[in-house]
Amino acid sequence: MEETFRDSLATVDRQGKRSWIYSQKPKGKLYNARSILSFLYFLAFFAGPFIQLNGRPLFLFNVVEGRFILFGAIFWPQDFFIFGLAMLAFIVFIVVFTMAFGRLFCGWACPQTIFMEMLFRRIEYWVEGDAAAQKALNNASWNTEKILKKTSKHVLFYVLSFLIANTFLAYVIGVDSLLEIITGPVAAHTGGLASMIIFSGVFYGVFAFFREQVCTVVCPYGRLQGVLLDRDSVVVAYDYTRGEPRGHFKKHADNNLGDCIDCHQCVKVCPTGIDIRNGTQLECVNCTACIDACNFMMEKTGRPLHLIRYASENGIANKQPLRFTTRFRLYSAILVILLTAITWMLISREPVSGTIIRTAGMLYHERGADSISNLYQIKLVNKTARNILLDLRLEDAPGRVELLGHQQIDVKGEQQGEGIFFVVLPRTAIKKRKTALHITLYAGDKKTGTISTTFLGPAQ
């Protein structure tokens, strides 16, 4: 089979100009399932900024202040190593997930696909009609009907984009700060107002004009699938062994023809304009619209369903049903392990962290004939919402901690605290120039963290 279709995109014509996609409104069991999941997604997305846990937002990604909140737990720049590990694990997760399950994420969970197909596209169907009506309207001359429909659609698109943009902004700066921008004087919040306008404009441009090209031009995930997928990966696939050779439907079946009646319904409902019968392609986002369309035609013509279905290339070639092979089980186990590791890293953090720095320019002090001391400065970050009084204790070496000025360090909730202290060790405990120490933090009798440092003594 010639594969010239891979040399161009369905959204671009031979002259390099945009070829608008008019996709028919899908319907079927999978579309209904995606609709239910999309409703839950919208509910979680728009309600997320208003949900609080432990007195904090459920999620907050305040890049400006370096303050991040996940599931009510606060993260500071000192915790970026966790984010680094989590991002590394997430990349591995994407690779493993794609190798096993293809672009399942794109069709069922990607925000671009969900917002475009389940919200903006539905509004377009409601205002302008199905694909044929949309095409006729675009080709028609400007009259009252066209002006009303186009204006109504784009006004609704911008209002929704404004709502989505402000919700995203609430995840960045918090609901309270967003309300201050909305209700406060414009002069006092020019930066916030500019952010709202820019965010809204970007979302409006994406969903009103750029649309499916985000998946084929901007998103790198679609291009990664070319090197991540193999013949055992699960993809939305056309069963060519059963469907070929194609032929138009006739009441009296021709035994020389396959089950594909060449109705092009799978092409007409595709939001990226491809023909799934050509095989796995860059543009396919696994939205399953072609599966529902094909099943509808198979049912109407009295043929077995699932000519297009979730399957692997090897499964189709060998005429085997989709099943969890040893490879799938192994990849799924790896996914579970990765998710468990990321979750454990997030929930096992110490409530208080910090750094200890020995005072610059000072070596050590001799305390009489039998003791040596070093002067340190400690900076602490309280990751909880409550105020904490901290004691510093030296537990892995003989000696003591002498905090200057106060008996304890008071660290306010979600803020930073600092203090200056001496570590005093007996000469007999110093065996080398530098000695590793661990300063343990206690809130009452509860251990809240441990910080490592070094003790500088006289040369032996």
C-alpha positions as CSV (number, residue, x, y, z in Angstrom):
1,M,0.0,0.0,0.0
2,E,1.3,3.4,-0.9
3,E,1.8,5.7,2.1
4,T,1.9,9.1,0.4
5,F,-0.7,10.2,3.0
6,R,2.2,10.3,5.5
7,D,3.9,13.0,3.5
8,S,1.4,15.7,4.4
9,L,-1.1,16.7,7.1
10,A,-4.8,16.6,6.6
11,T,-5.1,20.1,7.9
12,V,-2.8,21.6,5.2
13,D,-3.4,21.7,1.5
14,R,-0.9,21.4,-1.3
15,Q,-0.3,25.1,-1.3
16,G,0.5,25.1,2.4
17,K,-2.7,26.8,3.4
18,R,-5.0,25.7,6.2
19,S,-7.5,23.1,5.3
20,W,-10.4,23.4,7.7
21,I,-11.7,20.2,9.2
22,Y,-15.5,19.7,9.3
23,S,-16.0,16.7,11.4
24,Q,-19.4,15.1,11.9
25,K,-20.8,14.9,15.4
26,P,-19.9,11.5,16.8
27,K,-22.3,9.3,18.7
28,G,-22.1,5.9,20.3
29,K,-21.1,4.0,23.5
30,L,-17.5,5.2,23.6
31,Y,-18.6,8.8,22.9
32,N,-21.1,8.5,25.8
33,A,-18.4,7.1,28.1
34,R,-16.0,10.0,27.1
35,S,-18.8,12.5,27.8
36,I,-19.3,11.2,31.3
37,L,-15.6,11.3,32.0
38,S,-15.4,14.8,30.5
39,F,-18.2,16.0,32.8
40,L,-16.2,14.7,35.8
41,Y,-13.1,16.4,34.4
42,F,-14.9,19.7,34.0
43,L,-16.3,19.4,37.5
44,A,-12.9,18.7,39.0
45,F,-11.2,21.4,37.0
46,F,-13.6,24.3,37.7
47,A,-14.1,23.3,41.4
48,G,-10.5,22.6,42.1
49,P,-9.4,26.1,43.1
50,F,-12.2,26.4,45.6
51,I,-11.5,23.1,47.3
52,Q,-9.3,23.4,50.4
53,L,-7.5,20.7,52.4
54,N,-5.8,21.5,55.8
55,G,-6.7,25.1,55.3
56,R,-4.9,25.3,51.9
57,P,-6.0,25.1,48.3
58,L,-6.0,21.5,47.0
59,F,-3.6,22.7,44.2
60,L,-1.6,25.8,43.8
61,F,1.4,26.4,41.4
62,N,2.6,29.9,42.4
63,V,5.7,30.2,40.3
64,V,6.3,33.8,41.2
65,E,6.6,33.1,44.9
66,G,8.1,29.7,44.5
67,R,5.2,28.2,46.5
68,F,3.5,25.0,45.3
69,I,0.7,23.1,46.9
70,L,-0.3,19.5,46.0
71,F,-3.2,17.8,47.7
72,G,-3.0,20.4,50.5
73,A,0.7,19.8,51.1
74,I,3.0,22.8,50.6
75,F,6.3,22.6,48.6
76,W,9.0,25.2,48.6
77,P,12.1,25.7,46.4
78,Q,14.0,23.5,48.9
79,D,11.7,20.6,47.8
80,F,12.6,21.0,44.1
81,F,14.7,17.8,44.2
82,I,11.4,16.0,44.8
83,F,9.9,17.7,41.7
84,G,13.0,16.7,39.8
85,L,12.7,13.1,40.7
86,A,8.9,13.2,40.1
87,M,9.5,14.7,36.6
88,L,12.0,12.0,35.8
89,A,9.7,9.3,37.0
90,F,6.9,11.0,35.0
91,I,8.9,10.9,31.8
92,V,9.6,7.2,32.3
93,F,5.8,6.8,33.1
94,I,4.9,8.5,29.7
95,V,7.4,6.2,27.8
96,V,6.2,3.0,29.5
97,F,2.5,4.0,29.3
98,T,2.7,4.9,25.6
99,M,4.6,1.7,24.7
100,A,1.9,-0.4,26.4
101,F,-1.3,1.6,25.8
102,G,-0.5,4.0,22.9
103,R,-2.2,7.4,22.9
104,L,-5.0,6.4,25.3
105,F,-4.2,9.6,27.3
106,C,-4.8,11.8,24.3
107,G,-8.3,10.6,23.6
108,W,-9.5,10.2,27.2
109,A,-7.7,12.6,29.5
110,C,-5.8,15.3,27.5
111,P,-7.2,18.8,28.4
112,Q,-6.8,19.9,24.7
113,T,-8.9,17.1,23.4
114,I,-11.5,17.2,26.2
115,F,-12.0,21.0,25.9
116,M,-12.0,21.0,22.1
117,E,-14.2,18.0,21.5
118,M,-16.5,17.9,24.5
119,L,-17.1,21.6,25.0
120,F,-16.1,24.0,22.1
121,R,-17.0,21.5,19.4
122,R,-20.4,20.8,21.0
123,I,-21.1,24.6,21.1
124,E,-20.3,24.7,17.5
125,Y,-22.7,21.9,16.7
126,W,-25.4,23.6,18.7
127,V,-25.0,27.1,17.1
128,E,-24.0,26.2,13.5
129,G,-25.2,22.6,13.1
130,D,-23.4,19.5,12.0
131,A,-20.5,19.3,9.6
132,A,-22.5,19.9,6.4
133,A,-24.3,22.8,7.8
134,Q,-21.0,24.4,9.1
135,K,-19.4,24.0,5.7
136,A,-22.4,25.5,3.9
137,L,-22.5,28.4,6.4
138,N,-18.8,29.2,5.9
139,N,-19.2,29.1,2.1
140,A,-22.3,31.3,2.1
141,S,-22.3,35.0,1.6
142,W,-22.5,37.2,4.7
143,N,-26.2,37.7,5.6
144,T,-28.1,38.2,8.9
145,E,-28.2,34.4,9.7
146,K,-24.4,34.0,9.2
147,I,-23.6,37.2,11.2
148,L,-25.8,36.1,14.1
149,K,-24.5,32.5,14.2
150,K,-20.8,33.5,13.8
151,T,-21.1,36.2,16.4
152,S,-22.9,34.0,18.8
153,K,-20.4,31.2,18.5
154,H,-17.3,33.4,18.9
155,V,-18.8,35.3,21.8
156,L,-19.5,32.0,23.6
157,F,-16.1,30.8,22.7
158,Y,-14.5,33.9,24.2
159,V,-16.6,33.8,27.4
160,L,-15.6,30.1,27.9
161,S,-12.0,30.9,27.2
162,F,-12.2,33.8,29.7
163,L,-13.6,31.4,32.3
164,I,-11.0,28.7,31.6
165,A,-8.2,31.2,31.7
166,N,-9.3,32.6,35.0
167,T,-9.6,29.1,36.4
168,F,-6.0,28.4,35.3
169,L,-4.9,31.7,36.8
170,A,-6.6,30.7,40.1
171,Y,-4.4,27.6,40.2
172,V,-1.4,29.9,39.8
173,I,-2.1,32.7,42.2
174,G,-5.0,31.4,44.3
175,V,-8.7,32.2,44.4
176,D,-8.3,35.1,46.9
177,S,-5.7,36.9,44.8
178,L,-7.8,36.4,41.7
179,L,-10.8,37.9,43.4
180,E,-8.7,40.9,44.5
181,I,-7.8,41.4,40.8
182,I,-11.4,41.1,39.7
183,T,-12.9,43.3,42.4
184,G,-10.1,45.8,43.0
185,P,-9.2,49.0,41.1
186,V,-7.7,48.4,37.7
187,A,-4.7,50.7,38.4
188,A,-3.7,48.5,41.4
189,H,-3.8,45.2,39.4
190,T,-2.6,46.0,35.9
191,G,-0.3,43.0,35.8
192,G,-3.1,40.7,36.9
193,L,-5.5,42.2,34.4
194,A,-2.9,41.8,31.6
195,S,-2.4,38.2,32.6
196,M,-6.2,37.5,32.4
197,I,-6.5,39.1,28.9
198,I,-3.4,37.2,27.6
199,F,-4.6,33.9,29.0
200,S,-8.1,34.4,27.6
201,G,-6.7,35.4,24.2
202,V,-4.5,32.3,24.0
203,F,-7.3,29.9,24.9
204,Y,-9.7,31.6,22.5
205,G,-7.1,31.5,19.7
206,V,-6.4,27.8,20.3
207,F,-10.0,26.6,20.5
208,A,-11.5,28.9,17.9
209,F,-8.8,28.8,15.2
210,F,-5.8,26.6,15.9
211,R,-7.8,23.7,17.2
212,E,-6.5,20.2,16.1
213,Q,-3.2,21.7,14.9
214,V,-2.1,21.8,18.5
215,C,-1.9,18.0,18.5
216,T,-0.1,17.8,15.1
217,V,2.1,20.8,15.2
218,V,2.8,21.9,18.8
219,C,2.4,18.9,21.0
220,P,5.6,16.7,21.0
221,Y,3.7,13.7,22.3
222,G,2.3,12.8,18.9
223,R,5.8,12.8,17.4
224,L,7.2,10.7,20.2
225,Q,4.7,7.9,19.5
226,G,6.6,7.2,16.3
227,V,9.6,5.9,18.4
228,L,7.6,4.6,21.4
229,L,5.0,2.5,19.7
230,D,5.6,-1.0,18.5
231,R,3.5,-3.8,17.1
232,D,2.3,-4.8,20.5
233,S,1.1,-1.3,21.6
234,V,-2.6,-0.8,22.0
235,V,-3.9,1.7,19.4
236,V,-7.1,2.5,17.7
237,A,-6.7,0.3,14.6
238,Y,-8.6,-0.8,11.5
239,D,-8.7,-4.6,11.1
240,Y,-7.5,-4.8,7.5
241,T,-7.5,-8.6,7.5
242,R,-11.2,-8.6,7.9
243,G,-12.1,-5.4,6.1
244,E,-10.2,-5.7,2.8
245,P,-10.8,-5.7,0.0
246,R,-13.3,-2.9,0.4
247,G,-16.5,-2.6,-1.5
248,H,-19.8,-0.6,-1.3
249,F,-22.6,-2.3,0.5
250,K,-25.0,-4.5,-1.4
251,K,-28.0,-6.5,-0.2
252,H,-26.5,-9.6,-1.7
253,A,-23.1,-9.9,-0.2
254,D,-20.1,-10.5,-2.4
255,N,-18.0,-13.2,-0.8
256,N,-14.9,-11.7,-2.5
257,L,-15.2,-8.5,-0.5
258,G,-14.3,-7.7,3.1
259,D,-16.5,-6.1,5.7
260,C,-15.5,-2.5,5.0
261,I,-18.2,-1.0,2.9
262,D,-16.1,2.1,2.1
263,C,-18.7,4.5,3.6
264,H,-16.1,6.9,4.8
265,Q,-18.0,7.5,8.1
266,C,-14.8,6.9,10.0
267,V,-13.2,9.7,8.1
268,K,-16.1,12.1,8.4
269,V,-16.2,11.9,12.2
270,C,-12.4,12.2,12.6
271,P,-11.5,15.6,14.3
272,T,-8.1,15.6,12.7
273,G,-9.3,14.6,9.2
274,I,-7.4,11.3,8.8
275,D,-8.4,7.9,7.4
276,I,-7.7,5.4,10.1
277,R,-7.8,2.6,7.5
278,N,-4.3,3.8,6.4
279,G,-2.9,2.6,9.8
280,T,-1.5,4.4,12.8
281,Q,-0.7,8.0,12.0
282,L,0.8,11.1,13.7
283,E,-2.5,12.9,13.7
284,C,-4.6,10.2,15.4
285,V,-5.4,11.1,19.1
286,N,-7.3,7.9,19.8
287,C,-10.6,9.7,20.4
288,T,-12.6,6.6,19.3
289,A,-15.0,8.6,17.2
290,C,-14.2,6.3,14.2
291,I,-14.9,3.2,16.3
292,D,-18.4,4.4,17.2
293,A,-19.1,5.4,13.5
294,C,-17.9,2.1,12.2
295,N,-19.8,0.1,14.7
296,F,-23.0,2.0,13.8
297,M,-22.6,1.1,10.1
298,M,-21.7,-2.5,10.9
299,E,-24.8,-2.9,13.0
300,K,-27.0,-1.3,10.2
301,T,-25.6,-3.7,7.6
302,G,-25.7,-6.8,9.8
303,R,-22.0,-7.3,10.1
304,P,-19.9,-8.0,13.2
305,L,-18.9,-5.0,15.2
306,H,-15.4,-3.7,16.0
307,L,-13.9,-3.6,12.5
308,I,-12.2,-0.6,14.0
309,R,-11.2,-1.1,17.6
310,Y,-8.6,-0.9,20.3
311,A,-6.0,-3.5,19.2
312,S,-2.3,-4.1,18.5
313,E,-0.8,-4.6,15.1
314,N,0.3,-8.1,16.0
315,G,-3.2,-8.8,17.3
316,I,-4.7,-7.8,14.0
317,A,-2.1,-9.6,11.9
318,N,-2.5,-12.8,13.9
319,K,-6.3,-12.4,14.3
320,Q,-6.0,-12.5,18.1
321,P,-8.3,-10.7,20.5
322,L,-6.9,-7.9,22.7
323,R,-5.6,-9.4,25.9
324,F,-3.1,-8.6,28.7
325,T,0.0,-10.4,27.6
326,T,3.1,-10.8,29.8
327,R,4.5,-7.6,28.3
328,F,1.3,-5.6,29.2
329,R,1.4,-7.0,32.7
330,L,5.1,-6.1,33.1
331,Y,4.5,-2.5,31.9
332,S,1.4,-2.1,34.1
333,A,3.4,-3.3,37.1
334,I,6.1,-0.7,36.2
335,L,3.5,2.0,36.0
336,V,2.1,1.0,39.4
337,I,5.6,1.0,41.0
338,L,6.3,4.5,39.5
339,L,3.1,6.0,40.7
340,T,3.6,4.4,44.1
341,A,7.2,5.9,44.3
342,I,6.0,9.4,43.3
343,T,3.2,9.2,45.8
344,W,5.5,8.1,48.6
345,M,7.9,10.9,47.9
346,L,5.1,13.4,48.2
347,I,3.6,12.1,51.4
348,S,6.8,11.2,53.3
349,R,8.3,14.7,53.3
350,E,9.4,16.1,56.6
351,P,7.1,18.9,57.9
352,V,10.1,21.2,58.5
353,S,13.2,21.4,56.4
354,G,16.1,23.8,56.2
355,T,19.8,24.4,55.8
356,I,22.7,24.9,58.3
357,I,25.7,27.0,57.4
358,R,28.8,27.4,59.5
359,T,29.5,31.1,60.0
360,A,31.8,32.3,57.3
361,G,35.4,33.3,58.2
362,M,35.3,31.5,61.5
363,L,37.1,28.2,62.2
364,Y,36.4,27.0,65.8
365,H,36.5,28.2,69.4
366,E,38.3,26.5,72.2
367,R,36.1,26.1,75.3
368,G,38.6,25.6,78.0
369,A,40.9,22.7,77.8
370,D,38.4,20.0,77.0
371,S,35.8,21.4,74.5
372,I,35.6,22.8,71.0
373,S,32.7,24.8,69.5
374,N,31.5,25.9,66.0
375,L,29.1,28.7,65.3
376,Y,26.2,28.0,62.8
377,Q,23.3,29.8,61.3
378,I,20.1,27.8,60.5
379,K,17.3,28.7,58.2
380,L,14.1,26.7,58.4
381,V,10.9,26.4,56.3
382,N,7.7,25.4,57.9
383,K,5.6,23.3,55.4
384,T,2.6,23.1,57.7
385,A,-0.2,25.6,58.4
386,R,0.5,25.8,62.2
387,N,3.2,27.6,64.2
388,I,6.0,25.3,65.4
389,L,8.5,25.8,68.3
390,L,11.6,23.9,67.4
391,D,14.4,22.5,69.6
392,L,17.8,21.6,68.2
393,R,19.4,18.4,69.4
394,L,22.6,16.6,68.7
395,E,21.9,12.9,68.9
396,D,24.7,11.1,67.0
397,A,27.7,12.6,68.8
398,P,28.5,13.6,72.4
399,G,28.1,17.3,73.0
400,R,25.3,19.9,73.1
401,V,23.6,22.6,71.1
402,E,23.5,26.2,72.5
403,L,20.9,28.4,70.8
404,L,21.6,32.1,71.1
405,G,18.9,34.5,72.2
406,H,16.1,32.0,72.7
407,Q,15.6,28.5,73.9
408,Q,13.6,27.5,70.8
409,I,13.1,28.7,67.2
410,D,9.6,29.9,66.4
411,V,8.7,29.2,62.8
412,K,5.3,30.5,61.7
413,G,3.0,28.4,59.6
414,E,4.0,28.3,55.9
415,Q,6.8,30.8,56.6
416,Q,10.5,30.7,57.3
417,G,12.5,31.1,60.5
418,E,16.2,31.3,61.4
419,G,18.5,31.2,64.4
420,I,22.1,31.2,65.4
421,F,23.6,28.4,67.6
422,F,26.8,26.8,68.9
423,V,27.6,23.1,68.7
424,V,30.0,22.2,71.5
425,L,31.9,18.9,71.3
426,P,34.4,17.4,73.7
427,R,38.0,17.2,72.3
428,T,37.9,13.4,72.8
429,A,35.1,13.2,70.2
430,I,37.0,15.0,67.5
431,K,39.1,12.5,65.6
432,K,39.7,14.4,62.3
433,R,39.7,17.9,60.8
434,K,36.0,17.6,59.7
435,T,33.4,15.7,61.5
436,A,29.9,14.9,60.1
437,L,27.1,15.9,62.3
438,H,23.3,15.6,62.2
439,I,21.2,18.2,63.9
440,T,17.7,16.9,64.7
441,L,14.7,19.1,64.9
442,Y,12.1,18.5,67.6
443,A,8.6,20.0,68.1
444,G,8.1,19.1,71.7
445,D,8.8,15.3,71.8
446,K,8.1,14.8,68.1
447,K,10.9,14.6,65.6
448,T,10.2,16.8,62.6
449,G,13.4,16.5,60.6
450,T,17.1,16.1,60.5
451,I,19.7,18.4,58.8
452,S,23.3,17.4,58.1
453,T,26.4,19.7,58.5
454,T,30.1,19.4,59.4
455,F,32.0,20.3,62.5
456,L,35.5,21.8,62.0
457,G,38.1,21.0,64.6
458,P,41.8,21.3,65.1
459,A,44.1,19.2,62.9
460,Q,45.0,15.9,64.5
